[in-house]
């Protein structure tokens, strides 16, 4: 598997996008997610996979979260980190920072949906790469 890469998803209707830059650190994964006018680090989530007792192919994930007030990127970072830990059986560290001046409720919802799509696309590409 390549050690690092970049994945971007875009909402064509709004023109908004989010990008993930990822790197492998041994068996673990570090991902930096950014979007909007000024990407930054607003939140950091560490997710570790936990096998579900009696079900070898099913995993939950435990998360530790650090958020820099007043940032609100936790749902994006937590969602992606949890998905990676569960589906790839790996420790995942995800930072997220999305900023757009004057962002309204519709914009927030756009970025939340983009975060979900980005997580799925990361899993797909990382699984395809082995």
DRENPA-3360 file (N, C-alpha, C; in nm, 2 decimals, always signed):
BEGIN
1 = XXXXXXXX = +0.08/-0.12/+0.00/+0.00/+0.00/+0.00/+0.09/+0.12/+0.00 ~ +0.05/+0.22/-0.08/+0.13/+0.35/-0.08/+0.13/+0.41/+0.06 ~ +0.24/+0.47/+0.10/+0.25/+0.53/+0.23/+0.16/+0.65/+0.25 ~ +0.13/+0.73/+0.14/+0.05/+0.84/+0.16/-0.03/+0.88/+0.04 ~ -0.13/+0.97/+0.05/-0.21/+1.01/-0.06/-0.30/+1.12/-0.03 ~ -0.38/+1.16/-0.13/-0.48/+1.27/-0.11/-0.61/+1.22/-0.17 ~ -0.72/+1.26/-0.11/-0.85/+1.23/-0.15/-0.94/+1.35/-0.14 ~ -1.01/+1.39/-0.24/-1.10/+1.51/-0.24/-1.24/+1.47/-0.28;
9 = XXXXXXXX = -1.34/+1.52/-0.21/-1.47/+1.51/-0.26/-1.53/+1.65/-0.27 ~ -1.62/+1.66/-0.36/-1.68/+1.80/-0.39/-1.83/+1.79/-0.41 ~ -1.90/+1.89/-0.36/-2.04/+1.91/-0.39/-2.06/+2.00/-0.50 ~ -2.10/+1.95/-0.62/-2.10/+2.04/-0.74/-2.20/+2.15/-0.73 ~ -2.31/+2.12/-0.66/-2.42/+2.23/-0.65/-2.37/+2.35/-0.57 ~ -2.30/+2.33/-0.46/-2.25/+2.44/-0.37/-2.11/+2.48/-0.41 ~ -2.04/+2.40/-0.47/-1.90/+2.43/-0.50/-1.80/+2.40/-0.38 ~ -1.86/+2.35/-0.28/-1.78/+2.32/-0.16/-1.70/+2.18/-0.18;
17 = XXXXXXXX = -1.59/+2.17/-0.11/-1.51/+2.05/-0.11/-1.43/+2.03/+0.02 ~ -1.40/+1.91/+0.04/-1.31/+1.87/+0.15/-1.20/+1.78/+0.10 ~ -1.08/+1.79/+0.16/-0.97/+1.71/+0.11/-0.91/+1.65/+0.23 ~ -0.87/+1.52/+0.21/-0.79/+1.45/+0.31/-0.66/+1.41/+0.26 ~ -0.56/+1.44/+0.34/-0.42/+1.40/+0.31/-0.39/+1.29/+0.41 ~ -0.35/+1.17/+0.37/-0.32/+1.07/+0.46/-0.18/+1.01/+0.45 ~ -0.14/+0.95/+0.56/-0.01/+0.89/+0.55/-0.01/+0.77/+0.65 ~ +0.05/+0.66/+0.61/+0.07/+0.54/+0.69/+0.18/+0.56/+0.79;
25 = XXXXXXXX = +0.17/+0.53/+0.91/+0.28/+0.53/+1.01/+0.28/+0.38/+1.06 ~ +0.36/+0.30/+1.00/+0.36/+0.16/+1.03/+0.22/+0.11/+0.99 ~ +0.15/+0.04/+1.08/+0.02/-0.01/+1.05/-0.09/+0.09/+1.07 ~ -0.06/+0.21/+1.13/-0.15/+0.31/+1.17/-0.17/+0.41/+1.06 ~ -0.28/+0.49/+1.07/-0.31/+0.59/+0.97/-0.33/+0.73/+1.03 ~ -0.27/+0.83/+0.97/-0.29/+0.97/+1.01/-0.35/+1.04/+0.89 ~ -0.46/+1.12/+0.92/-0.53/+1.18/+0.82/-0.56/+1.33/+0.86 ~ -0.53/+1.42/+0.77/-0.56/+1.56/+0.79/-0.67/+1.61/+0.69;
33 = XXXXXXXX = -0.78/+1.65/+0.74/-0.90/+1.69/+0.66/-0.91/+1.84/+0.67 ~ -0.92/+1.90/+0.55/-0.94/+2.05/+0.55/-1.04/+2.08/+0.44 ~ -1.10/+2.20/+0.46/-1.19/+2.25/+0.36/-1.23/+2.39/+0.38 ~ -1.30/+2.45/+0.29/-1.34/+2.59/+0.30/-1.23/+2.68/+0.26 ~ -1.24/+2.81/+0.30/-1.14/+2.91/+0.27/-1.01/+2.90/+0.34 ~ -1.02/+2.85/+0.47/-0.89/+2.84/+0.55/-0.89/+2.71/+0.62 ~ -0.84/+2.60/+0.56/-0.82/+2.48/+0.63/-0.73/+2.50/+0.75 ~ -0.75/+2.42/+0.86/-0.68/+2.44/+0.98/-0.69/+2.31/+1.06;
41 = XXXXXXXX = -0.64/+2.31/+1.18/-0.66/+2.20/+1.28/-0.75/+2.26/+1.39 ~ -0.88/+2.21/+1.38/-0.98/+2.25/+1.48/-1.01/+2.14/+1.58 ~ -0.99/+2.02/+1.54/-1.02/+1.90/+1.62/-0.93/+1.79/+1.58 ~ -0.89/+1.70/+1.68/-0.81/+1.58/+1.66/-0.89/+1.47/+1.73 ~ -0.90/+1.36/+1.65/-0.96/+1.24/+1.71/-0.87/+1.12/+1.69 ~ -0.85/+1.04/+1.79/-0.78/+0.92/+1.79/-0.88/+0.80/+1.80 ~ -0.89/+0.72/+1.70/-0.98/+0.61/+1.71/-0.91/+0.47/+1.71 ~ -0.94/+0.38/+1.80/-0.88/+0.25/+1.80/-0.99/+0.15/+1.78;
49 = XXXXXXXX = -0.96/+0.05/+1.70/-1.06/-0.06/+1.67/-1.07/-0.15/+1.79 ~ -1.20/-0.20/+1.82/-1.22/-0.29/+1.92/-1.31/-0.41/+1.86 ~ -1.26/-0.53/+1.86/-1.34/-0.64/+1.81/-1.46/-0.66/+1.90 ~ -1.57/-0.69/+1.84/-1.69/-0.72/+1.91/-1.69/-0.87/+1.95 ~ -1.70/-0.90/+2.08/-1.69/-1.03/+2.14/-1.78/-1.13/+2.05 ~ -1.71/-1.24/+2.01/-1.79/-1.34/+1.93/-1.81/-1.31/+1.79 ~ -1.77/-1.20/+1.74/-1.80/-1.16/+1.60/-1.67/-1.11/+1.54 ~ -1.59/-1.20/+1.48/-1.46/-1.17/+1.43/-1.45/-1.06/+1.33;
57 = XXXXXXXX = -1.56/-1.04/+1.24/-1.55/-0.94/+1.14/-1.62/-0.81/+1.18 ~ -1.67/-0.80/+1.30/-1.74/-0.68/+1.34/-1.66/-0.61/+1.45 ~ -1.65/-0.48/+1.43/-1.57/-0.40/+1.52/-1.64/-0.27/+1.56 ~ -1.61/-0.23/+1.68/-1.65/-0.10/+1.73/-1.53/-0.02/+1.73 ~ -1.53/+0.11/+1.77/-1.41/+0.19/+1.79/-1.43/+0.28/+1.91 ~ -1.31/+0.29/+1.98/-1.31/+0.39/+2.09/-1.24/+0.51/+2.04 ~ -1.29/+0.63/+2.08/-1.23/+0.75/+2.04/-1.19/+0.84/+2.15 ~ -1.08/+0.91/+2.13/-1.04/+1.02/+2.22/-1.04/+1.15/+2.14;
65 = XXXXXXXX = -1.09/+1.26/+2.19/-1.12/+1.38/+2.12/-1.05/+1.50/+2.18 ~ -0.99/+1.58/+2.10/-0.94/+1.71/+2.15/-0.99/+1.81/+2.05 ~ -1.06/+1.91/+2.10/-1.12/+2.01/+2.02/-1.07/+2.15/+2.07 ~ -1.03/+2.23/+1.98/-0.99/+2.37/+2.01/-1.11/+2.46/+2.01 ~ -1.16/+2.51/+2.12/-1.28/+2.60/+2.12/-1.25/+2.72/+2.04 ~ -1.34/+2.77/+1.96/-1.48/+2.73/+1.95/-1.51/+2.64/+1.83 ~ -1.41/+2.57/+1.78/-1.42/+2.49/+1.66/-1.53/+2.38/+1.67 ~ -1.59/+2.35/+1.56/-1.70/+2.25/+1.56/-1.68/+2.14/+1.46;
73 = XXXXXXXX = -1.56/+2.10/+1.44/-1.53/+2.00/+1.34/-1.54/+1.86/+1.39 ~ -1.57/+1.84/+1.52/-1.57/+1.71/+1.58/-1.65/+1.60/+1.50 ~ -1.77/+1.64/+1.46/-1.85/+1.53/+1.39/-1.78/+1.48/+1.26 ~ -1.71/+1.57/+1.19/-1.64/+1.53/+1.07/-1.52/+1.44/+1.11 ~ -1.44/+1.48/+1.21/-1.32/+1.41/+1.25/-1.36/+1.28/+1.31 ~ -1.45/+1.28/+1.40/-1.49/+1.16/+1.47/-1.55/+1.05/+1.37 ~ -1.64/+1.10/+1.28/-1.70/+1.01/+1.18/-1.60/+0.94/+1.10 ~ -1.50/+1.02/+1.05/-1.40/+0.96/+0.96/-1.31/+0.87/+1.04;
81 = XXXXXXXX = -1.26/+0.91/+1.16/-1.17/+0.83/+1.24/-1.24/+0.69/+1.28 ~ -1.37/+0.70/+1.32/-1.44/+0.58/+1.36/-1.46/+0.49/+1.24 ~ -1.49/+0.54/+1.13/-1.51/+0.46/+1.01/-1.38/+0.39/+0.97 ~ -1.27/+0.46/+0.97/-1.14/+0.40/+0.93/-1.10/+0.29/+1.03 ~ -1.12/+0.32/+1.16/-1.08/+0.22/+1.26/-1.17/+0.09/+1.25 ~ -1.29/+0.11/+1.23/-1.38/-0.01/+1.22/-1.36/-0.09/+1.09 ~ -1.36/-0.02/+0.98/-1.36/-0.09/+0.85/-1.22/-0.14/+0.81 ~ -1.11/-0.07/+0.85/-0.98/-0.10/+0.81/-0.90/-0.17/+0.93;
89 = XXXXXXXX = -0.96/-0.18/+1.04/-0.90/-0.25/+1.16/-0.76/-0.18/+1.19 ~ -0.76/-0.05/+1.20/-0.64/+0.02/+1.22/-0.66/+0.14/+1.32 ~ -0.55/+0.18/+1.38/-0.56/+0.30/+1.47/-0.56/+0.41/+1.37 ~ -0.65/+0.51/+1.39/-0.66/+0.62/+1.30/-0.66/+0.75/+1.38 ~ -0.57/+0.85/+1.34/-0.57/+0.98/+1.39/-0.62/+1.07/+1.28 ~ -0.73/+1.15/+1.31/-0.78/+1.24/+1.21/-0.79/+1.38/+1.27 ~ -0.73/+1.47/+1.20/-0.75/+1.61/+1.23/-0.85/+1.67/+1.13 ~ -0.93/+1.77/+1.17/-1.02/+1.83/+1.08/-1.03/+1.98/+1.11;
97 = XXXXXXXX = -1.03/+2.06/+1.00/-1.05/+2.20/+1.01/-1.11/+2.26/+0.88 ~ -1.23/+2.31/+0.89/-1.30/+2.36/+0.78/-1.35/+2.50/+0.82 ~ -1.32/+2.60/+0.73/-1.36/+2.74/+0.76/-1.41/+2.80/+0.64 ~ -1.53/+2.86/+0.65/-1.59/+2.95/+0.54/-1.65/+3.06/+0.61 ~ -1.61/+3.19/+0.57/-1.68/+3.31/+0.63/-1.83/+3.31/+0.60 ~ -1.90/+3.34/+0.71/-2.05/+3.36/+0.69/-2.12/+3.22/+0.67 ~ -2.06/+3.11/+0.71/-2.13/+2.98/+0.69/-2.26/+2.98/+0.76 ~ -2.37/+2.94/+0.68/-2.50/+2.92/+0.74/-2.53/+2.78/+0.76;
105 = XXXXXXXX = -2.65/+2.75/+0.80/-2.69/+2.61/+0.84/-2.68/+2.52/+0.72 ~ -2.72/+2.57/+0.60/-2.70/+2.49/+0.48/-2.56/+2.45/+0.45 ~ -2.47/+2.55/+0.47/-2.33/+2.52/+0.45/-2.27/+2.42/+0.55 ~ -2.32/+2.43/+0.67/-2.27/+2.33/+0.77/-2.32/+2.19/+0.73 ~ -2.44/+2.18/+0.69/-2.50/+2.05/+0.65/-2.42/+2.00/+0.52 ~ -2.38/+2.09/+0.43/-2.30/+2.05/+0.31/-2.17/+1.99/+0.36 ~ -2.10/+2.06/+0.45/-1.97/+2.01/+0.50/-1.98/+1.88/+0.58 ~ -2.09/+1.86/+0.65/-2.11/+1.73/+0.72/-2.13/+1.62/+0.63;
113 = XXXXXXXX = -2.21/+1.64/+0.52/-2.23/+1.54/+0.42/-2.10/+1.51/+0.35 ~ -2.03/+1.61/+0.32/-1.90/+1.59/+0.25/-1.80/+1.51/+0.33 ~ -1.80/+1.54/+0.47/-1.72/+1.46/+0.56/-1.76/+1.31/+0.55 ~ -1.89/+1.28/+0.55/-1.93/+1.14/+0.54/-1.88/+1.08/+0.41 ~ -1.90/+1.15/+0.30/-1.86/+1.10/+0.17/-1.71/+1.08/+0.17 ~ -1.63/+1.17/+0.23/-1.49/+1.16/+0.23/-1.44/+1.04/+0.30 ~ -1.51/+1.01/+0.42/-1.47/+0.89/+0.49/-1.49/+0.76/+0.41 ~ -1.61/+0.76/+0.34/-1.63/+0.64/+0.26/-1.53/+0.63/+0.14;
121 = XXXXXXXX = -1.50/+0.74/+0.08/-1.40/+0.74/-0.03/-1.26/+0.70/+0.02 ~ -1.22/+0.75/+0.14/-1.10/+0.70/+0.20/-1.09/+0.55/+0.22 ~ -1.20/+0.50/+0.28/-1.20/+0.35/+0.30/-1.19/+0.28/+0.17 ~ -1.27/+0.32/+0.07/-1.27/+0.26/-0.06/-1.13/+0.26/-0.12 ~ -1.07/+0.37/-0.12/-0.93/+0.38/-0.19/-0.83/+0.30/-0.11 ~ -0.83/+0.31/+0.02/-0.74/+0.23/+0.10/-0.76/+0.08/+0.09 ~ -0.88/+0.04/+0.08/-0.91/-0.10/+0.06/-0.86/-0.15/-0.07 ~ -0.88/-0.06/-0.18/-0.84/-0.10/-0.31/-0.69/-0.11/-0.32;
129 = XX = -0.62/-0.03/-0.24/-0.47/-0.03/-0.25/-0.41/-0.14/-0.17 ~ -0.49/-0.21/-0.09/-0.44/-0.33/-0.02/-0.42/-0.30/+0.12;
% end
